[in-house]
Amino acid sequence: MNAETEDRAEATAGDHGDAAREQATPAFGEVFSAGAGLLAALRRVTTALAALLIAETRVLRASVAMVFLGSIALVAFSVSLWACVVALIGWALVVATGSVGIALLILVVLHLLLVVGIWFAIKRAIHHASFPALRAELHALGGELRGQVERFQRATPPPDREAPP
């Protein structure tokens, strides 16, 4: 090959290298427009999230009100059901005993038994809520750990201290 052919080959190779570099690195305008598109998408996502948050707040506010009203209605219905059941039991006792006084006495005794039973159930639930078995097991494990630490301390000799110079 002569020098002129080599120069043309190098120039052609250089042109192809420049074109490949230009294709690999995007132009500033392309980067700027992609960034602008990204910011627009971010703005749309932020707007959508804000709208979702507002909608969820409305739903929460409505659901809290419904739960509150529902709990009041539940208490009212349970009290009325209790009153109906007591009235039916009282009527059955009046029919069975033939006396209103004896029927009322039996109802009072039944209610006292119910209150005492509920009282003991609450005390038992509070006792179990404090996890007595777990506390006892943890106390035993703590004692075992203290014993292991003491055994380790007895097994390791104290370090020799050098006299200060």
N, C-alpha and C positions, 0 to 999 in steps of 0.2 A: 504494500500500500504506500501511496505517496503521502506527502504532508498535507496536500489539499484535501484528500479523501478523509484523512484522519480528522482534520478540522471540521469538515462537514458532519462526520459521525459524532464528534463531541458536541457540536452545536445542536444536532438533532436529539442526542441523549439529554443535553441540558434543557431543551425545550420540553421534552417529555417529563423530566423531573420537576420543572416549575409547574407544569399543569397538574401533576399529581399532588404537589404541595398545596396548590390553590384549591383543589377539590377536597383535600383532607382538612384544611382549616376553613371554617365558614367565614363568610364576610361579616363585618360589624353590623350591617343592616339586618342580616338574618338573625343574629344573636339578639339584637335589640327588639326585633318583632317577636321573637320567641319569649323573651322576658316580659314584654307587654302582654302577650297572650297568657302567660303564667300568672301575672298579676290580676288580669281580668278573671281568670278561672278562680283564683284565690278569693277575689271579691265576691264572686257568685257563691262559692262554698260558704264563706263567712255569712253572707246574707241568708242563705238557706239554713245554716245552723242557728242563727238568731231567730228566724221564724219558727224553727222546730222547738227551740227553747221556750219561746212565748207560748206555743201551742201546748207543750208539755206542762207549763205552769198553769194554764187554764184547766187542763184535765186534772191536775193535782188538786187545784182549788175546788173543783166540782166534786172530785172523789172524796176529799176530806169532809165536805158538807154532807155528802150522801152517807158516808160511814157514820158520822155523828147522828144524823137523823135516823139511820137504820138501827143504831144501837139504842136510841131512845125508844123507837117503836118495838124493838125486841124486848126491852125491859117491860114496857107497857103490856105487850101481849103475854109475856110469861106471868106477870102479876095477875092479869085477868084469868089466865088459865088456872093458876093456883087457886084463885078465889072460887072458880067454878068447881074445881075438884073438891075443895073443902066443903062447899055447899052440898055437893052430891053425897059426899061421905057423911056429912051431918044429917042430911035427909034420910039416908039409909040407916044411920044409927037411931034416929027418932023412930023410924018404922020398926026397927028390930027391937029396941028397948021399950018403946011406948012412952018414953019420957024425954022431954026436951032438956031437962037439967042433967040427966045422966049422959045424954048424947053430947052436950056441951062439955061436961067433965072429961069424957073420953077424948074429945077433940083437943082440949087443952093439954091433957097428958101426952097425946100423940105429938102435939107441937113442941112440948118441952123435950120429949125424947129426940125429936128431929133437931132442935137447937143444940142439945148436948152432943148428939152425934156429929153435927157439923163442926162444933167447937173442937172436939177431939180430932176430927179429920184435919182441920186446919193446923192444930198443934203438931200433929204427926207429919204433915207436909212441910211445915217450917223446920222441923227437926231433920227430916230427910234432905231438905234443901241446903242444910249446912254441911252435908257430906261427912257424917261421923266416921264411916268406915274408911274413907279416903284420908281423913285427918289422922286416924290411928295408924294406917299403913305408912303415911309419910313420917309420922313420929318414929315408927319402928325403923324405917329406912334411915332416918337421921341418926338414930342410935347406932345402927350398924356402920354407917359412914364414920361416926366419931370413933368407934372401935377400930376400924381399919386404919384411920389416921394415927391413932395412938400406937397400934402395932407397927406401923411404918416408922414412926418416930423412934420407937425402941429398937428397931432393927438397924437403923442407920446410925453409925457412930458420929458423934459431934465432930465438926471439922477442927483440925489442930490449928490453934491460933499461935502465931509467932509473936514473940515478945517484941515490942517496939524498939527500934535501935536507939 
